[in-house]
């Protein structure tokens, strides 16, 4: 099953290369297109790290685990 982070890992090079290629194709110089593509890739990475963090656990998942017993 493809999860969110699998899609993120696939979108990083797609954003970097695809946006750079698209901007170059419409006439923007490569020197300007690469940083714009990199900013899009950084936005995807930032969303995965800070907005939809890997540590997010739903309330149902927390309540489904039995409490740890120290005894």
Backbone as XML, in Angstrom:
<?xml version="1.0"?>
<chain id="A" units="angstrom">
  <residue number="1" name="UNK">
    <atom name="N" x="0.836" y="-1.174" z="0.000"/>
    <atom name="CA" x="0.000" y="0.000" z="0.000"/>
    <atom name="C" x="0.885" y="1.242" z="0.000"/>
  </residue>
  <residue number="2" name="UNK">
    <atom name="N" x="0.612" y="2.144" z="-0.883"/>
    <atom name="CA" x="1.382" y="3.376" z="-0.985"/>
    <atom name="C" x="0.880" y="4.364" z="0.053"/>
  </residue>
  <residue number="3" name="UNK">
    <atom name="N" x="1.798" y="4.794" z="0.919"/>
    <atom name="CA" x="1.441" y="5.735" z="1.960"/>
    <atom name="C" x="1.851" y="7.149" z="1.602"/>
  </residue>
  <residue number="4" name="UNK">
    <atom name="N" x="1.553" y="8.048" z="2.516"/>
    <atom name="CA" x="1.845" y="9.462" z="2.317"/>
    <atom name="C" x="3.336" y="9.692" z="2.098"/>
  </residue>
  <residue number="5" name="UNK">
    <atom name="N" x="4.166" y="9.061" z="2.904"/>
    <atom name="CA" x="5.599" y="9.311" z="2.812"/>
    <atom name="C" x="6.227" y="8.674" z="1.577"/>
  </residue>
  <residue number="6" name="UNK">
    <atom name="N" x="5.618" y="7.629" z="1.058"/>
    <atom name="CA" x="6.056" y="7.078" z="-0.223"/>
    <atom name="C" x="5.798" y="8.087" z="-1.342"/>
  </residue>
  <residue number="7" name="UNK">
    <atom name="N" x="4.635" y="8.730" z="-1.284"/>
    <atom name="CA" x="4.317" y="9.754" z="-2.279"/>
    <atom name="C" x="5.243" y="10.957" z="-2.153"/>
  </residue>
  <residue number="8" name="UNK">
    <atom name="N" x="5.553" y="11.332" z="-0.930"/>
    <atom name="CA" x="6.467" y="12.463" z="-0.712"/>
    <atom name="C" x="7.828" y="12.157" z="-1.324"/>
  </residue>
  <residue number="9" name="UNK">
    <atom name="N" x="8.336" y="10.952" z="-1.084"/>
    <atom name="CA" x="9.644" y="10.585" z="-1.645"/>
    <atom name="C" x="9.622" y="10.577" z="-3.172"/>
  </residue>
  <residue number="10" name="UNK">
    <atom name="N" x="8.495" y="10.253" z="-3.755"/>
    <atom name="CA" x="8.382" y="10.293" z="-5.209"/>
    <atom name="C" x="8.208" y="11.696" z="-5.762"/>
  </residue>
  <residue number="11" name="UNK">
    <atom name="N" x="7.539" y="12.563" z="-4.990"/>
    <atom name="CA" x="7.273" y="13.913" z="-5.473"/>
    <atom name="C" x="8.480" y="14.842" z="-5.387"/>
  </residue>
  <residue number="12" name="UNK">
    <atom name="N" x="9.430" y="14.539" z="-4.534"/>
    <atom name="CA" x="10.594" y="15.420" z="-4.390"/>
    <atom name="C" x="11.354" y="15.550" z="-5.713"/>
  </residue>
  <residue number="13" name="UNK">
    <atom name="N" x="11.798" y="14.463" z="-6.341"/>
    <atom name="CA" x="12.501" y="14.640" z="-7.619"/>
    <atom name="C" x="11.570" y="15.096" z="-8.748"/>
  </residue>
  <residue number="14" name="UNK">
    <atom name="N" x="10.293" y="14.707" z="-8.676"/>
    <atom name="CA" x="9.344" y="15.154" z="-9.703"/>
    <atom name="C" x="9.195" y="16.665" z="-9.641"/>
  </residue>
  <residue number="15" name="UNK">
    <atom name="N" x="9.082" y="17.204" z="-8.441"/>
    <atom name="CA" x="8.954" y="18.656" z="-8.296"/>
    <atom name="C" x="10.226" y="19.359" z="-8.751"/>
  </residue>
  <residue number="16" name="UNK">
    <atom name="N" x="11.361" y="18.855" z="-8.316"/>
    <atom name="CA" x="12.621" y="19.500" z="-8.668"/>
    <atom name="C" x="12.863" y="19.473" z="-10.172"/>
  </residue>
  <residue number="17" name="UNK">
    <atom name="N" x="12.784" y="18.297" z="-10.746"/>
    <atom name="CA" x="13.079" y="18.169" z="-12.177"/>
    <atom name="C" x="11.926" y="18.653" z="-13.058"/>
  </residue>
  <residue number="18" name="UNK">
    <atom name="N" x="10.693" y="18.322" z="-12.660"/>
    <atom name="CA" x="9.546" y="18.677" z="-13.487"/>
    <atom name="C" x="9.296" y="20.173" z="-13.554"/>
  </residue>
  <residue number="19" name="UNK">
    <atom name="N" x="9.346" y="20.833" z="-12.413"/>
    <atom name="CA" x="9.122" y="22.273" z="-12.411"/>
    <atom name="C" x="10.274" y="22.990" z="-13.108"/>
  </residue>
  <residue number="20" name="UNK">
    <atom name="N" x="11.492" y="22.515" z="-12.880"/>
    <atom name="CA" x="12.641" y="23.112" z="-13.566"/>
    <atom name="C" x="12.508" y="22.960" z="-15.078"/>
  </residue>
  <residue number="21" name="UNK">
    <atom name="N" x="12.137" y="21.772" z="-15.531"/>
    <atom name="CA" x="11.980" y="21.540" z="-16.972"/>
    <atom name="C" x="10.833" y="22.375" z="-17.546"/>
  </residue>
  <residue number="22" name="UNK">
    <atom name="N" x="9.727" y="22.457" z="-16.814"/>
    <atom name="CA" x="8.585" y="23.223" z="-17.310"/>
    <atom name="C" x="8.914" y="24.710" z="-17.408"/>
  </residue>
  <residue number="23" name="UNK">
    <atom name="N" x="9.586" y="25.232" z="-16.402"/>
    <atom name="CA" x="9.942" y="26.649" z="-16.441"/>
    <atom name="C" x="10.979" y="26.946" z="-17.524"/>
  </residue>
  <residue number="24" name="UNK">
    <atom name="N" x="11.887" y="26.010" z="-17.738"/>
    <atom name="CA" x="12.868" y="26.177" z="-18.800"/>
    <atom name="C" x="12.180" y="26.114" z="-20.167"/>
  </residue>
  <residue number="25" name="UNK">
    <atom name="N" x="11.180" y="25.258" z="-20.278"/>
    <atom name="CA" x="10.463" y="25.117" z="-21.551"/>
    <atom name="C" x="9.664" y="26.368" z="-21.908"/>
  </residue>
  <residue number="26" name="UNK">
    <atom name="N" x="9.198" y="27.095" z="-20.907"/>
    <atom name="CA" x="8.431" y="28.307" z="-21.212"/>
    <atom name="C" x="9.316" y="29.535" z="-21.363"/>
  </residue>
  <residue number="27" name="UNK">
    <atom name="N" x="10.621" y="29.348" z="-21.253"/>
    <atom name="CA" x="11.527" y="30.441" z="-21.566"/>
    <atom name="C" x="12.320" y="31.016" z="-20.406"/>
  </residue>
  <residue number="28" name="UNK">
    <atom name="N" x="12.105" y="30.535" z="-19.201"/>
    <atom name="CA" x="12.882" y="31.017" z="-18.066"/>
    <atom name="C" x="14.274" y="30.395" z="-18.113"/>
  </residue>
  <residue number="29" name="UNK">
    <atom name="N" x="15.267" y="31.150" z="-17.716"/>
    <atom name="CA" x="16.624" y="30.614" z="-17.767"/>
    <atom name="C" x="16.793" y="29.494" z="-16.750"/>
  </residue>
  <residue number="30" name="UNK">
    <atom name="N" x="17.716" y="28.602" z="-17.011"/>
    <atom name="CA" x="17.973" y="27.474" z="-16.126"/>
    <atom name="C" x="18.450" y="27.956" z="-14.755"/>
  </residue>
  <residue number="31" name="UNK">
    <atom name="N" x="19.198" y="29.043" z="-14.747"/>
    <atom name="CA" x="19.712" y="29.580" z="-13.483"/>
    <atom name="C" x="18.561" y="30.054" z="-12.590"/>
  </residue>
  <residue number="32" name="UNK">
    <atom name="N" x="17.477" y="30.508" z="-13.144"/>
    <atom name="CA" x="16.313" y="30.933" z="-12.369"/>
    <atom name="C" x="15.350" y="29.776" z="-12.102"/>
  </residue>
  <residue number="33" name="UNK">
    <atom name="N" x="15.280" y="28.811" z="-13.011"/>
    <atom name="CA" x="14.316" y="27.720" z="-12.892"/>
    <atom name="C" x="14.712" y="26.714" z="-11.818"/>
  </residue>
  <residue number="34" name="UNK">
    <atom name="N" x="15.996" y="26.456" z="-11.665"/>
    <atom name="CA" x="16.445" y="25.463" z="-10.678"/>
    <atom name="C" x="16.079" y="25.879" z="-9.255"/>
  </residue>
  <residue number="35" name="UNK">
    <atom name="N" x="16.338" y="27.120" z="-8.824"/>
    <atom name="CA" x="15.941" y="27.488" z="-7.457"/>
    <atom name="C" x="14.430" y="27.449" z="-7.223"/>
  </residue>
  <residue number="36" name="UNK">
    <atom name="N" x="13.649" y="27.754" z="-8.239"/>
    <atom name="CA" x="12.194" y="27.691" z="-8.084"/>
    <atom name="C" x="11.753" y="26.238" z="-7.917"/>
  </residue>
  <residue number="37" name="UNK">
    <atom name="N" x="12.322" y="25.333" z="-8.697"/>
    <atom name="CA" x="12.031" y="23.904" z="-8.531"/>
    <atom name="C" x="12.490" y="23.390" z="-7.184"/>
  </residue>
  <residue number="38" name="UNK">
    <atom name="N" x="13.642" y="23.889" z="-6.727"/>
    <atom name="CA" x="14.150" y="23.478" z="-5.415"/>
    <atom name="C" x="13.252" y="23.983" z="-4.296"/>
  </residue>
  <residue number="39" name="UNK">
    <atom name="N" x="12.702" y="25.183" z="-4.444"/>
    <atom name="CA" x="11.780" y="25.698" z="-3.428"/>
    <atom name="C" x="10.514" y="24.844" z="-3.350"/>
  </residue>
  <residue number="40" name="UNK">
    <atom name="N" x="10.029" y="24.390" z="-4.478"/>
    <atom name="CA" x="8.856" y="23.511" z="-4.475"/>
    <atom name="C" x="9.180" y="22.184" z="-3.785"/>
  </residue>
  <residue number="41" name="UNK">
    <atom name="N" x="10.356" y="21.622" z="-4.064"/>
    <atom name="CA" x="10.761" y="20.379" z="-3.410"/>
    <atom name="C" x="10.932" y="20.595" z="-1.910"/>
  </residue>
  <residue number="42" name="UNK">
    <atom name="N" x="11.485" y="21.743" z="-1.522"/>
    <atom name="CA" x="11.648" y="22.051" z="-0.101"/>
    <atom name="C" x="10.295" y="22.210" z="0.581"/>
  </residue>
  <residue number="43" name="UNK">
    <atom name="N" x="9.322" y="22.766" z="-0.123"/>
    <atom name="CA" x="7.979" y="22.909" z="0.446"/>
    <atom name="C" x="7.354" y="21.542" z="0.714"/>
  </residue>
  <residue number="44" name="UNK">
    <atom name="N" x="7.558" y="20.608" z="-0.188"/>
    <atom name="CA" x="7.043" y="19.251" z="0.006"/>
    <atom name="C" x="7.715" y="18.599" z="1.205"/>
  </residue>
  <residue number="45" name="UNK">
    <atom name="N" x="9.023" y="18.744" z="1.310"/>
    <atom name="CA" x="9.763" y="18.173" z="2.438"/>
    <atom name="C" x="9.313" y="18.824" z="3.743"/>
  </residue>
  <residue number="46" name="UNK">
    <atom name="N" x="9.170" y="20.143" z="3.737"/>
    <atom name="CA" x="8.733" y="20.848" z="4.936"/>
    <atom name="C" x="7.343" y="20.428" z="5.382"/>
  </residue>
  <residue number="47" name="UNK">
    <atom name="N" x="6.450" y="20.216" z="4.427"/>
    <atom name="CA" x="5.107" y="19.749" z="4.781"/>
    <atom name="C" x="5.172" y="18.377" z="5.430"/>
  </residue>
  <residue number="48" name="UNK">
    <atom name="N" x="6.001" y="17.493" z="4.888"/>
    <atom name="CA" x="6.101" y="16.145" z="5.434"/>
    <atom name="C" x="6.753" y="16.141" z="6.816"/>
  </residue>
  <residue number="49" name="UNK">
    <atom name="N" x="7.664" y="17.080" z="7.056"/>
    <atom name="CA" x="8.370" y="17.094" z="8.343"/>
    <atom name="C" x="7.610" y="17.840" z="9.439"/>
  </residue>
  <residue number="50" name="UNK">
    <atom name="N" x="6.956" y="18.945" z="9.085"/>
    <atom name="CA" x="6.408" y="19.810" z="10.115"/>
    <atom name="C" x="4.883" y="19.868" z="10.157"/>
  </residue>
  <residue number="51" name="UNK">
    <atom name="N" x="4.219" y="19.718" z="9.037"/>
    <atom name="CA" x="2.756" y="19.794" z="9.017"/>
    <atom name="C" x="2.140" y="18.421" z="9.247"/>
  </residue>
  <residue number="52" name="UNK">
    <atom name="N" x="2.558" y="17.447" z="8.487"/>
    <atom name="CA" x="2.054" y="16.077" z="8.612"/>
    <atom name="C" x="3.189" y="15.207" z="9.131"/>
  </residue>
  <residue number="53" name="UNK">
    <atom name="N" x="3.521" y="15.371" z="10.393"/>
    <atom name="CA" x="4.695" y="14.720" z="10.962"/>
    <atom name="C" x="4.510" y="13.213" z="11.070"/>
  </residue>
  <residue number="54" name="UNK">
    <atom name="N" x="5.613" y="12.479" z="11.011"/>
    <atom name="CA" x="5.521" y="11.025" z="11.156"/>
    <atom name="C" x="5.056" y="10.607" z="12.554"/>
  </residue>
  <residue number="55" name="UNK">
    <atom name="N" x="5.196" y="11.478" z="13.546"/>
    <atom name="CA" x="4.810" y="11.140" z="14.913"/>
    <atom name="C" x="3.323" y="11.335" z="15.168"/>
  </residue>
  <residue number="56" name="UNK">
    <atom name="N" x="2.586" y="11.879" z="14.189"/>
    <atom name="CA" x="1.150" y="12.053" z="14.381"/>
    <atom name="C" x="0.482" y="10.691" z="14.524"/>
  </residue>
  <residue number="57" name="UNK">
    <atom name="N" x="-0.186" y="10.503" z="15.637"/>
    <atom name="CA" x="-0.899" y="9.259" z="15.891"/>
    <atom name="C" x="-2.321" y="9.642" z="16.276"/>
  </residue>
  <residue number="58" name="UNK">
    <atom name="N" x="-3.274" y="8.991" z="15.665"/>
    <atom name="CA" x="-4.667" y="9.319" z="15.960"/>
    <atom name="C" x="-5.040" y="8.868" z="17.369"/>
  </residue>
  <residue number="59" name="UNK">
    <atom name="N" x="-6.115" y="9.424" z="17.883"/>
    <atom name="CA" x="-6.583" y="9.058" z="19.222"/>
    <atom name="C" x="-6.987" y="7.599" z="19.282"/>
  </residue>
  <residue number="60" name="UNK">
    <atom name="N" x="-7.532" y="7.077" z="18.197"/>
    <atom name="CA" x="-7.936" y="5.670" z="18.173"/>
    <atom name="C" x="-6.725" y="4.757" z="18.302"/>
  </residue>
  <residue number="61" name="UNK">
    <atom name="N" x="-5.644" y="5.102" z="17.627"/>
    <atom name="CA" x="-4.442" y="4.268" z="17.693"/>
    <atom name="C" x="-3.836" y="4.313" z="19.091"/>
  </residue>
  <residue number="62" name="UNK">
    <atom name="N" x="-3.902" y="5.467" z="19.745"/>
    <atom name="CA" x="-3.367" y="5.570" z="21.104"/>
    <atom name="C" x="-4.180" y="4.740" z="22.082"/>
  </residue>
  <residue number="63" name="UNK">
    <atom name="N" x="-5.494" y="4.747" z="21.934"/>
    <atom name="CA" x="-6.336" y="4.020" z="22.871"/>
    <atom name="C" x="-6.336" y="2.522" z="22.589"/>
  </residue>
  <residue number="64" name="UNK">
    <atom name="N" x="-5.947" y="2.112" z="21.398"/>
    <atom name="CA" x="-5.940" y="0.692" z="21.058"/>
    <atom name="C" x="-4.778" y="-0.045" z="21.707"/>
  </residue>
  <residue number="65" name="UNK">
    <atom name="N" x="-3.706" y="0.663" z="22.030"/>
    <atom name="CA" x="-2.558" y="0.019" z="22.659"/>
    <atom name="C" x="-2.818" y="-0.174" z="24.147"/>
  </residue>
  <residue number="66" name="UNK">
    <atom name="N" x="-2.515" y="-1.333" z="24.675"/>
    <atom name="CA" x="-2.654" y="-1.501" z="26.119"/>
    <atom name="C" x="-1.572" y="-0.703" z="26.847"/>
  </residue>
  <residue number="67" name="UNK">
    <atom name="N" x="-1.861" y="-0.202" z="28.023"/>
    <atom name="CA" x="-0.848" y="0.554" z="28.762"/>
    <atom name="C" x="0.302" y="-0.341" z="29.164"/>
  </residue>
  <residue number="68" name="UNK">
    <atom name="N" x="1.497" y="0.233" z="29.223"/>
    <atom name="CA" x="2.651" y="-0.535" z="29.642"/>
    <atom name="C" x="2.627" y="-0.741" z="31.137"/>
  </residue>
  <residue number="69" name="UNK">
    <atom name="N" x="2.990" y="-1.937" z="31.566"/>
    <atom name="CA" x="3.021" y="-2.246" z="32.980"/>
    <atom name="C" x="4.464" y="-2.404" z="33.401"/>
  </residue>
  <residue number="70" name="UNK">
    <atom name="N" x="4.874" y="-1.678" z="34.401"/>
    <atom name="CA" x="6.270" y="-1.709" z="34.845"/>
    <atom name="C" x="6.577" y="-2.937" z="35.705"/>
  </residue>
  <residue number="71" name="UNK">
    <atom name="N" x="5.549" y="-3.684" z="36.092"/>
    <atom name="CA" x="5.796" y="-4.834" z="36.957"/>
    <atom name="C" x="6.301" y="-6.019" z="36.203"/>
  </residue>
</chain>
